[in-house]
Amino acid sequence: MPLLFLAVLIGISVLEIYVFIEMGGEIGALNTIILTILTAVAGMALLRIQGLSVLTQAQTTLQKGESPVKEILNGILLALAGLFLLIPGFVTDAIGFLFFLPPFRSLIAAWLGSRINLSGPSGTGFSYHQQGNRSTIIDGDFHVVDEEEEQQKKQPTTLEIDGTAEPNKDSPWSKDQ
């Protein structure tokens, strides 16, 4: 997995450099820089508008007593969109703007929701599990009880204490009562 992440990181960087060179050759270096700054500013404005909308939806869902999992995933994807727009480059900007489109974001959120195993305290409405992945785990300590050891640990009888063979009938522990 770390190797895949490194490969994607290097691949995106090389692709960004290539697109920068091509765009700089077509529209000029200064225009390329200005366009990169404008996409970052536009992305931050979109993030603010849509982020507040998702926050409002999450509050409404919570007030209904439902779990805001969908809104949380939308918020995470919007934050990811903002990150992609802050990274200088046209490829990451295109990916970032894709995440601002609600249908695309819903598609990614549904895909993520099917792969994530979320659970919470019972009664909160926060219980999303993959099918067939339910199991009961009980954590605890145990010890084996050996009957012979228990007999040896038993309290001494009246005979052992005072030498008489008769049990004390006045004892609250007597079985005769």
C-alpha positions in Angstrom: 0.0 0.0 0.0 2.7 2.6 0.8 4.4 1.7 -2.5 1.1 2.3 -4.4 0.7 5.7 -2.6 4.2 6.7 -3.6 3.6 5.7 -7.2 0.4 7.7 -7.3 2.1 10.7 -5.7 5.0 10.6 -8.2 2.6 9.9 -11.1 0.4 12.9 -10.3 3.4 15.2 -9.9 4.9 14.2 -13.3 1.5 14.6 -14.9 1.1 18.1 -13.4 4.6 19.2 -14.6 3.7 18.0 -18.1 0.4 19.8 -18.1 2.1 23.0 -16.7 4.6 22.9 -19.6 1.9 22.4 -22.2 -0.3 25.1 -20.8 2.6 27.5 -20.4 3.5 26.9 -24.1 -0.1 27.6 -25.2 -1.2 30.6 -23.0 2.1 31.8 -21.6 3.8 31.4 -18.2 2.3 34.4 -16.5 -1.3 33.4 -17.6 -0.7 29.9 -16.4 0.3 31.2 -13.0 -2.7 33.5 -12.8 -5.0 30.7 -13.9 -3.6 28.5 -11.2 -4.2 31.1 -8.5 -7.7 31.8 -9.8 -8.7 28.2 -9.6 -7.5 28.0 -6.0 -9.5 31.1 -5.0 -12.6 29.8 -6.9 -12.2 26.5 -5.2 -12.0 28.0 -1.7 -15.2 30.1 -2.4 -17.0 26.9 -3.5 -15.8 25.0 -0.5 -17.1 27.7 1.8 -20.5 27.8 0.2 -21.0 24.0 -0.2 -19.4 23.3 3.2 -21.9 25.5 5.0 -24.7 23.8 3.1 -23.4 20.3 4.2 -23.1 21.5 7.8 -26.7 22.8 7.8 -27.9 19.4 6.3 -26.0 17.6 9.0 -27.5 19.7 11.8 -31.0 19.1 10.3 -30.4 15.3 10.2 -29.2 15.3 13.8 -32.3 17.2 14.9 -34.4 14.5 13.3 -32.6 12.0 15.4 -30.9 10.3 12.4 -27.3 9.5 11.8 -25.5 12.1 9.6 -23.2 9.6 7.9 -24.0 10.9 4.4 -23.3 14.4 5.4 -20.1 13.5 7.1 -18.9 11.7 4.0 -19.9 14.7 1.9 -18.0 17.0 4.2 -14.9 14.8 4.0 -15.1 14.7 0.2 -15.5 18.5 0.1 -12.4 18.9 2.3 -10.6 16.6 -0.2 -11.9 18.8 -3.0 -10.5 21.9 -1.3 -7.1 20.2 -0.8 -7.0 19.2 -4.5 -7.7 22.8 -5.4 -5.0 24.2 -3.2 -2.4 22.0 -4.7 -1.0 23.9 -7.7 -1.8 22.2 -10.9 -4.5 21.7 -13.5 -5.0 17.9 -13.0 -5.6 18.2 -9.3 -7.9 21.2 -9.9 -10.0 19.1 -12.3 -10.2 16.4 -9.7 -11.1 18.9 -7.1 -13.8 20.5 -9.2 -15.3 17.0 -9.9 -15.7 16.6 -6.1 -17.7 19.7 -6.0 -20.4 18.2 -8.3 -23.1 16.7 -6.0 -23.8 13.7 -8.3 -20.1 12.7 -8.5 -19.8 13.3 -4.7 -22.9 11.1 -4.0 -21.4 8.4 -6.2 -18.1 8.4 -4.4 -19.9 8.7 -1.0 -22.1 5.6 -1.8 -19.0 3.7 -2.9 -17.2 4.6 0.3 -20.2 3.8 2.4 -20.4 0.3 1.0 -16.7 -0.3 1.9 -16.6 1.3 5.4 -17.8 -0.6 8.5 -19.2 2.0 10.9 -20.9 1.2 14.2 -21.8 3.2 17.2 -23.7 2.8 20.5 -27.0 1.1 20.2 -30.0 3.4 20.0 -28.1 6.2 18.2 -29.2 5.1 14.7 -25.5 4.9 13.8 -25.1 1.4 12.7 -23.8 0.6 9.2 -22.3 -2.9 8.7 -21.3 -4.8 5.6 -23.5 -7.8 5.0 -22.1 -11.0 6.3 -19.6 -9.2 8.4 -21.5 -9.3 11.7 -19.9 -11.1 14.6 -20.2 -11.1 18.3 -17.0 -10.5 20.3 -17.1 -11.0 24.0 -13.9 -10.0 25.9 -13.4 -11.3 29.3 -11.2 -13.3 31.7 -11.8 -16.8 33.0 -10.2 -19.4 35.3 -10.8 -23.1 35.5 -12.4 -24.4 38.6 -11.1 -27.7 39.9 -13.6 -29.4 42.2 -10.8 -31.1 44.3 -9.0 -27.8 44.9 -12.3 -26.2 45.9 -12.9 -29.0 48.4 -9.5 -28.5 49.9 -10.1 -24.7 50.2 -13.4 -25.3 52.0 -13.8 -23.7 55.4 -12.9 -25.9 58.4 -15.8 -27.8 60.0 -16.8 -27.4 63.7 -15.0 -30.7 64.4 -11.7 -29.3 63.1 -12.1 -26.1 65.1 -13.2 -27.2 68.6 -12.9 -31.0 68.4 -16.6 -31.7 68.8 -18.5 -33.8 66.3 -21.7 -31.8 66.5 -22.3 -28.8 64.2 -23.4 -25.5 65.9 -27.1 -25.4 65.3 -27.3 -21.7 66.4 -25.0 -20.7 63.5 -26.7 -18.6 60.8 -24.7 -20.8 58.3 -26.3 -24.0 59.5 -28.2 -26.0 56.9 -30.8 -27.2 59.5 -32.6 -23.9 59.6 
